Amino acid sequence: MRLIMSGINGHYLRYITDNFASQTEEVLAAVAYATKSSLLFDWCWENNIPLKFYGRLDAEVAVSIPILTSFLKKGLRSLHVALSNTITRKSSGGAELVSI
């Protein structure tokens, strides 16, 4: 398993998609503002890699409508989608869930 956080930890998604399709058994993705499907979502679909996607859905539709539509068109055989309008806010007493 590898945590991909781009410039934050030096691990970039493109490195995985270019080199490890045959070795990838499953993708767990938490993306708050998903606007393009080409790099990760389409790659999973094209390579028959199960995807568990956790995204944010709020009044501004943080996950774009075309991405949600493509999930529905492709079917849900190897896809798990969880959308939330709840965020976690840190407070002095620890983490606190806040519903938007």
Secondary structure, 3 states (H helix, E strand, C coil): CCCCCECCCCECHHHHHHHCHHHCCCEEEEECCCCCCCCCHHHHHHCCCCEEEEEECCCCCCCCHHHHHHHHHHCCCCEEEEEECEEEEEECCEEEEEEC
